[in-house]
Amino acid sequence: MQRPAPRRRQRKSLSTQFDTLCTADPDLTELRCCVRQFLSEDRAAYCWVPSVDAWLSSWDEGFSARLGAAGLLGLSIPTRYGGHGLGHLHRYVVNEELLLHGAPVAAHWFADRQVAPALMAYGSKDQQRTLLPRIAAGRLCCAIGMSEDGAGSDLAAAVTRASRTEGGWLLNGRKLWTSGAHRAHLIVVLARTEPMDPARRHTGFSQFLVDPSAEGVTISPIRQMSGEHHFNEVVFTDVFVSDADVLGEIGNGWLQVTTELSFERSGPERILSTTPLIAGVLQELSNSEVNAPTAAVIGNLVAHLTSLRQLSVSVAHTLADGRDATGRAALVKDLGTGFEQQSVDTCAQLLEFVESPTTALLELLAVARLHAPVFTLRGGTNEVLRGIVARGMGLR
């Protein structure tokens, strides 16, 4: 049975600066309780195992469909397209709980996080009518084709191109590190529709909605040293894309992508990927005697996480109000992913004070160690993000 999402209430004027860092409105609290109840019941029924970095590595299309059926997806999608017409903060609260519980969310993550806002802002009526209901139902799996060899964090260096042909475009090029492309129903591809102008590197880009099963699309796995397969190389060879599958306006791709990146870089997944591990370690330590130095390490860990969470929430408020958050989103991603890497080492240090850690906790630590090196790479390297912040401050 579907649990209806809480009705939207008029947000009161914020009386203090601290209020802007909170998600404690009554309707958000009600929604948080709904998510926790759903997760408790769903885990008991389907026996999924909490994971670190779940938004990348824990793919479960059944879970995503159940989440959609429970009314906990597509919260910001208009009701006429199967969503709930709520705000960005409602979606933030749901995602925060999903990450805290290590739920298997990877199948719907990119569709809900980036593709839905892009479709609402730039999509045609037909695209919105066709795709948004599937996203709200948790039944559309999407991949994002941005990075290339030589154009990772510096997307302006991308050379994948789309050339005009009768009725549409021919797409040629190669994308790397495309998460989930081997399972996706749709890939959103950034490509050049005009030759590169060295003096105006960010112009001449457009976005296309590409069916991974289309003729000319070749998807090859990029496996991690552990054998895990999340990333892919995607090669496009004369792939026909109709005019109906252009996302937004031709030539407007850079503006569209940078808007999407604010949602990608500022979300709770940039600070909470390792939270199931942190929570497990703290739970184990609660049953042990902790000396003063260890207590100080715990206090620093929790304070650091809390501060970053407040920064991320403040960006969520900015996005909810429809304001630009490019610089602060980059800052959240830089600081948050650095914390995530540090938290793995801190948890390993704290586990030395646990007499008999559980096998499940040790497995979480092992997975976290494998994933930690990529935390600061995906979504833009820290060096590039600091350049964005500096430009926003007028320093570059």
C-alpha positions in Angstrom: 0.0 0.0 0.0 1.3 3.4 -0.9 2.1 5.8 1.9 1.2 9.3 0.7 4.0 11.8 1.2 3.2 14.5 3.7 1.3 17.5 2.3 3.3 20.6 1.5 3.0 23.4 4.1 4.0 27.0 3.7 7.5 27.4 5.1 7.6 30.0 7.8 9.9 32.9 7.5 13.3 32.0 9.0 13.9 34.0 12.2 17.5 33.1 12.9 20.5 32.1 10.9 20.5 28.7 12.6 17.0 28.0 11.2 18.5 27.9 7.7 20.6 24.9 8.8 17.7 22.8 10.0 15.3 20.2 8.5 13.0 20.1 11.5 9.7 21.4 10.0 6.8 19.3 11.1 6.1 17.9 7.6 9.8 17.0 7.2 9.8 15.2 10.5 6.7 13.3 9.5 8.3 12.4 6.2 11.5 11.2 8.0 9.4 8.9 10.2 7.7 7.5 7.1 11.0 6.7 5.5 12.4 5.0 8.7 9.2 2.9 9.0 9.5 1.9 5.3 13.2 0.9 5.6 12.6 -1.1 8.8 9.7 -3.1 7.2 11.4 -3.5 3.8 14.7 -4.7 5.2 12.8 -7.2 7.4 10.9 -8.5 4.4 13.6 -8.5 1.7 16.8 -9.0 3.9 19.0 -6.5 2.1 22.3 -5.7 3.8 23.3 -2.1 4.6 26.3 -1.0 2.7 28.7 1.9 2.5 28.7 3.9 -0.7 25.3 2.4 -1.4 24.3 5.1 -3.9 27.0 3.8 -6.3 27.4 0.1 -5.5 24.1 -1.3 -4.2 21.9 -1.8 -7.2 18.4 -3.3 -6.5 15.7 -2.4 -9.0 13.1 -4.1 -6.8 13.9 -1.9 -3.9 13.7 1.2 -6.1 10.2 0.1 -7.4 9.0 -0.5 -3.8 10.3 2.9 -2.7 8.4 4.5 -5.6 5.2 2.5 -4.7 5.5 3.8 -1.1 5.4 7.4 -2.4 9.0 8.1 -1.4 10.4 8.9 -4.9 9.7 11.8 -7.2 8.9 14.1 -4.3 9.7 17.2 -6.3 8.1 16.0 -9.5 4.7 17.6 -10.2 1.7 15.5 -9.4 0.5 15.5 -13.0 3.6 13.5 -13.8 3.2 11.0 -11.0 5.2 12.9 -8.4 4.2 14.7 -5.2 4.9 18.3 -6.0 6.9 18.9 -2.9 10.2 20.7 -2.4 13.9 19.9 -2.7 14.2 19.6 1.1 11.6 16.8 1.2 13.8 14.9 -1.3 16.9 15.7 0.8 15.3 14.2 4.0 14.4 11.0 2.2 17.8 10.6 0.7 19.5 11.4 4.0 17.6 8.5 5.7 18.3 6.1 2.8 22.0 6.8 3.1 22.1 6.6 6.8 20.6 3.1 6.6 22.8 2.0 3.8 19.8 1.1 1.6 20.3 -0.3 -2.0 19.5 2.9 -3.9 21.9 2.8 -6.9 19.3 1.8 -9.4 17.2 5.0 -9.2 19.8 7.4 -7.8 21.0 9.2 -11.0 17.5 9.4 -12.4 16.0 11.0 -9.3 19.0 13.2 -8.5 19.9 14.7 -11.8 17.7 13.5 -14.7 14.4 14.5 -13.1 15.4 18.1 -12.3 16.9 18.4 -15.8 13.7 17.2 -17.4 11.6 19.5 -15.3 13.7 22.5 -16.2 14.6 21.8 -19.8 12.7 18.7 -21.1 10.0 18.8 -23.7 6.4 18.1 -22.8 6.6 14.7 -24.4 9.9 13.9 -22.5 8.3 15.0 -19.2 5.1 13.0 -19.9 7.0 9.9 -20.8 9.9 9.8 -18.4 9.0 11.6 -15.2 6.3 9.1 -14.2 8.8 6.2 -14.6 11.3 8.1 -12.4 8.7 8.7 -9.7 7.8 5.0 -9.8 11.4 4.0 -9.4 11.3 2.2 -12.7 13.7 4.2 -14.8 17.4 3.6 -14.4 19.7 6.3 -15.9 23.4 6.9 -16.5 25.2 10.2 -17.0 27.6 10.4 -20.0 29.8 13.3 -19.1 33.5 12.3 -18.4 35.9 11.3 -21.1 39.5 10.4 -21.4 41.2 13.8 -21.0 37.9 15.4 -20.0 37.1 14.3 -16.5 36.7 17.2 -14.1 37.4 19.6 -17.0 34.3 18.8 -19.0 34.9 21.7 -21.3 37.6 19.5 -22.9 35.0 16.9 -24.0 35.2 15.9 -27.7 32.3 13.6 -28.2 30.3 15.2 -31.0 26.9 15.2 -32.5 26.5 16.0 -36.2 23.4 17.1 -37.9 21.6 14.6 -40.1 18.1 14.2 -41.5 15.6 14.1 -38.6 18.2 14.2 -35.9 21.8 13.8 -35.0 24.7 11.3 -35.4 26.6 10.8 -32.1 30.2 9.8 -32.1 32.7 9.6 -29.3 33.6 7.8 -26.1 32.6 8.3 -22.5 34.4 6.9 -19.4 33.5 6.1 -15.8 29.8 6.0 -16.8 28.2 4.5 -13.7 25.5 2.0 -14.2 25.5 2.3 -18.0 25.4 -1.5 -18.4 22.1 -1.6 -16.5 20.6 1.7 -17.5 17.4 2.3 -19.6 18.7 5.7 -20.6 22.0 7.6 -20.9 22.1 11.4 -20.8 25.0 12.3 -23.0 26.9 15.6 -23.2 28.3 16.2 -26.7 29.6 19.0 -28.9 27.3 20.2 -31.6 29.7 23.0 -32.7 33.5 22.8 -33.2 35.5 23.8 -30.1 36.4 27.5 -29.8 39.5 27.8 -27.7 38.4 31.3 -26.7 35.0 30.1 -25.6 35.5 26.5 -24.4 32.2 26.2 -22.7 30.0 27.0 -25.7 28.7 24.6 -28.4 27.5 21.8 -26.1 24.2 20.0 -26.1 22.6 17.1 -24.3 21.0 14.0 -25.7 18.8 11.2 -24.3 20.3 8.0 -25.7 18.9 4.4 -25.5 21.8 2.1 -24.5 20.5 -0.6 -26.7 20.6 1.6 -29.8 22.6 0.5 -32.8 26.2 1.8 -32.5 26.3 1.9 -28.7 29.0 -0.3 -27.2 29.3 -0.6 -23.4 32.4 -2.2 -21.9 33.0 -2.8 -18.2 35.7 -0.9 -16.2 36.3 -3.3 -13.2 37.8 -2.2 -9.9 40.7 -4.2 -8.5 38.2 -5.9 -6.2 36.3 -7.2 -9.3 33.3 -4.9 -8.7 31.6 -3.5 -11.8 30.0 -0.1 -11.5 31.9 2.0 -14.1 31.9 1.6 -17.9 33.4 2.8 -21.1 30.6 3.7 -23.6 31.5 4.2 -27.2 29.1 5.8 -29.7 29.6 5.1 -33.3 27.2 6.9 -35.7 24.4 6.5 -33.1 21.2 8.2 -34.5 19.4 10.4 -32.0 16.2 12.0 -33.1 15.4 15.6 -32.6 12.7 14.5 -30.1 15.5 13.1 -27.9 17.5 16.4 -27.6 17.3 17.5 -24.0 16.8 21.2 -23.8 18.1 23.6 -26.5 20.9 22.9 -28.9 23.9 24.8 -27.7 22.6 25.2 -24.1 24.3 22.1 -22.8 26.9 23.7 -20.6 24.4 25.7 -18.6 22.2 22.7 -18.2 25.1 20.5 -17.1 26.4 23.0 -14.5 22.9 23.3 -13.1 22.7 19.5 -12.7 26.1 19.4 -11.1 24.8 21.6 -8.2 22.4 18.8 -7.3 25.1 16.1 -7.8 27.8 17.8 -5.7 25.8 19.2 -2.8 23.6 16.2 -1.7 24.0 14.1 1.4 25.7 11.4 -0.6 28.8 13.6 -0.5 29.1 13.3 3.3 27.1 10.2 4.2 28.6 7.5 2.0 30.4 6.0 5.0 27.8 6.6 7.7 26.7 3.0 8.1 30.3 2.2 9.0 30.5 5.2 11.4 27.2 4.3 13.1 28.3 0.6 13.4 31.6 1.6 15.0 30.0 4.0 17.5 27.4 1.4 18.4 30.2 -1.1 19.2 32.0 1.5 21.2 28.9 2.3 23.2 29.3 -1.1 24.8 33.0 -0.6 25.7 34.9 1.6 28.1 36.3 4.6 26.2 39.3 6.6 27.4 39.7 10.3 27.0 41.8 10.4 23.9 39.4 8.0 22.2 36.4 10.1 23.3 38.1 13.1 21.7 38.5 11.2 18.4 34.8 10.3 18.5 33.8 13.8 19.3 35.8 15.3 16.5 34.4 12.7 14.0 30.8 13.5 15.0 31.3 17.2 15.1 32.9 17.2 11.7 30.0 15.2 10.2 27.5 17.4 11.9 29.1 20.6 10.5 29.2 19.2 7.0 25.7 18.1 7.2 24.6 21.6 8.2 26.5 23.0 5.2 24.8 20.6 2.9 21.4 21.4 4.3 22.0 25.1 3.7 22.7 24.4 0.1 19.5 22.4 -0.1 17.6 25.4 1.1 19.3 27.5 -1.6 18.3 25.0 -4.3 14.8 24.8 -2.8 14.5 28.6 -3.2 15.6 28.4 -6.8 18.9 30.2 -6.3 22.3 29.5 -7.7 24.4 27.2 -5.5 27.3 26.4 -7.8 30.1 27.6 -5.5 28.7 26.3 -2.3 27.8 22.9 -3.9 31.5 22.6 -5.0 32.5 23.4 -1.4 30.3 20.7 0.0 31.7 18.2 -2.4 35.3 19.1 -1.7 35.0 19.1 2.1 32.5 16.3 2.3 34.4 13.7 0.2 37.6 14.6 2.1 35.8 13.8 5.3 34.5 10.5 3.9 38.0 9.4 3.1 39.3 10.5 6.5 36.3 8.8 8.3 37.4 5.4 7.0 40.8 5.7 8.6 39.3 7.0 11.8 36.8 4.1 12.0 39.7 1.7 11.5 41.5 3.4 14.4 38.5 3.3 16.6 37.9 -0.4 15.9 41.1 -1.2 17.6 39.3 -0.4 20.9 36.5 -2.9 20.1 37.3 -6.3 21.6 35.3 -8.4 19.1 33.9 -6.4 16.2 31.2 -8.2 14.2 31.9 -9.7 10.8 29.4 -7.4 9.2 31.2 -4.4 10.6 34.6 -5.6 9.4 33.1 -6.2 6.0 31.8 -2.6 5.9 35.3 -1.4 6.7 36.8 -3.5 4.0 34.4 -2.2 1.4 34.9 1.4 2.6 38.7 1.0 2.2 38.2 -0.1 -1.4 35.9 2.7 -2.3 37.6 5.5 -0.4 40.2 6.5 -3.1 37.4 7.5 -5.6 35.4 9.6 -3.1 37.3 12.8 -4.0 37.5 12.0 -7.8 33.9 11.4 -8.9 31.8 14.5 -9.5 35.0 16.6 -10.0 38.4 16.5 -8.4 39.0 18.7 -5.4 41.5 20.8 -7.3 38.9 21.7 -9.9 36.2 22.3 -7.3 38.5 24.7 -5.4 38.9 26.6 -8.6 35.1 27.0 -8.9 34.9 28.2 -5.3 37.8 30.7 -6.0 36.1 32.1 -9.1 32.9 32.5 -7.1 34.8 34.6 -4.6 36.4 36.7 -7.3 39.8 35.2 -6.7 40.3 33.8 -10.2 
